[in-house]
């Protein structure tokens, strides 16, 4: 009202009661949103957690299948991270984990989904990305971590803190969500066995369902 002191005592009391009820509702909404975010994000790194990844991955795979669109998955592991923890302690290890997660998040598209898969492992869903572009994206991430500076990284076996990455893509590597993730994980293992600080792609599959004899393409920097 434009006129000062024009509300009666009863009106003011009514407004006070309405404001009190509204405050309770807003507080409950805020708490719900906070708990929802906690259920979706990793407490240490602030990125999505594995629970959210599982839900989102299924939805993205169904979408890719329905519209026959490409989709790639990258599995990532920090090289020799146990050695780093043993040498410098878990608090310093946590600091590095947060730094790597932040760097990965800044290096991907807004439409990509980055999550902590467990321990020092991360996973990224790349919707609408085929294997060729997925490999370029993975190599970009590898270089970003290799060029970054981390505390006490000079004590690592490779002289720097690095990551290994495994890539698998729909539909060429698998049309099923669990199998595609497994193929990416196997590619990651291959990158680690070949010396780490590399990107390995899933091995081709022969027509009979067996693995091709020739090794997968590997992008690496020495």
N, C-alpha and C positions, 0 to 999 in steps of 0.2 A: 504494500500500500504506500502511496506517495505521502500521506499525511503521517508525521511522527506520532508515536504512542497511540496508534489507532486500534491496536489489538486489545481485546478484553482479556482478563485473567483466564477465563475459561478457554478462549481460543489459544492463548499461549500454552496452557497446560495440555491441550489437545495436540498441538504441534510438537511439544516436548515428548509426548508419548509416541507419536508417529516417528520422530527422529530416533528415539531409542530403539524401536522395532527395526527401522531401516538399518541402523548401525549393526544390529545383531545379524541381519541377513547379509550385509556386506562383509562382515567379519567371517561368517561361515563360508561365503563364496571364496574369499581370499585364502582361508585355510584349505579348502578343497583344492584350489588351484596349486597351492604350495605342495600339498601331499601328492597331487597328480604329477607335478614336475619331479618330485623326489623319486616317484616310482618309475619314471622314464629315464632319469639321468644317473650317470655314475658319480658316486659321492666324491671321489678323488679328482677326477679329470674334468667333470662338468659336461662331458659329452654324453650321448645316449648310451644306455646300458644294454646288456645282452637281451634282457626281457623285451625291451622295446624293439630291438633289432629283429628278434624272432617274429614279432607281430607285423612289423613293417615289411620285412622281407617276404613273407607269405603274400601280402597284399600286392607288392610290386611284381612278384613273379606271376600272380594271377592276371594282373593287368598286362604284362608282357605277353603272356600266352593268349589272352583274349584278343588283343589287338595286333598280335604278331609283330611286336616291336622288340628290338634288341635290349639286353640287360647284361651288365657285367658285375662281377664281384671280385673284390681285392682283399686278400688276407695279408696282414702285416704283422711282422714280429721284430722287436728290437733285438739286434744282434748282441749275443754274449751279455744279456742283461743280468743274468745270475752272477756273472763275474763282477759286474759293476756293483751290484748290491753287496756281494761278499767283501769287496775292497773298500766301499765307501758308506755302507749302511743303508737301511731301508728309507730313512728320511731323505737322504740325497737321491735315492732311487725314485721316491715318490715325486720329488721335484723334477727329475728328468722326465718321468712319465707324463706329468702335466704339461711340460714344455713341448714334448713330442705331440701330444694330443692337440694342443693349441696350434702348432705348426701345421699339422695335417688338416685341421679344420679350416685354416686360412687358405689352404692350397687347393681346395676342392670347390665345386660349384654349389650354389645354394640348394639346388635340387638333389644333390648327392646326400647320402645318409651315412654318417660316420658313427661308429659305436665301439666301445671297449668290449672285446670279446672275452677277455679274461687274462689276468696277470699282465704280461707285457705285450699281449696280442690285441690288434685292432682289426676291424672289418669295415669295408665301405661298399655300399650299394650304389651303382652308377646306372640309373634309369636311362633308357634311350641311347646307350653307349655300346657299340659293337666291340669286337676283340681288338681290332686295329687301334681304335681311339682309346680303348681301355688300357692297352699297353703303353700308349703315350702318356696317359694320365698317371699310371703307376710309376713310370720312369721319372715324371715330373716330381712326384712325391719323394722318390728315392734320392734324387739330386737335392731337393730342398732340405732334407734331413742331413745329408752328407755335407752340405755347404754351411749349415747352421753351426753355431758354437754352443757347446754344452759344458757345464762345469766338470772338470777332471776327466774329460773324455780321452785325454792323451794316454791314460793308463789302459785303455781298451786294447784287446788283441789286434785290432785293425788300425790302431792309432787314432781312431775317431769313433764317435757314436754313429752307427749306421743302422739301416733297416733292411730286411729281406721281404720281398713281396711275391705273392702268388695270385695269378689272374685266371679266372674262368668266365666264359660268356655263354649266354642263352641266345640262340638255340643250338649253336654248333657243338658245345661241350656237353650239354645235357638239357633236357626239357623239364626236369623235375628239380624242385627247390633243394631238397636234401642232397641229391647227387651233385648238383652244381657247386654247392658249398664245399662238399668233400673234394671235388676236383680242384677247387681253388686252394684248399688246404694241402693237397698233395703237391701242387705246384710250389707252394710256399716251402714245403719240406725239401723239394728239389733245389730251390734257390739256396737253401741253407747248406745242403750237402755239397753243392758246387763251389762253396767258398763264401757265401753271404754277400751282403751289399749288392744284391742282384734282383732283377725282375724275371720270374719264370712264368710261362703260360702253360695252361693245361695241355696235356698230351693229346694228340688226335686219336680218335677211336676208329678202328676198322669197321667194315660193314658187318662183320660177325660179332661185334661188340668187344673185341679184344683191343688192347693198346697197340698202336703202331710202333714199329721197332725203332724208328729214328727218334732222337731226343727232341724235346720241345725247344722252341726258340727261346733264347735267353738274352736279355739286354743287361749289360753290366758296364761298370766303369772301373778301371783299375788305375 
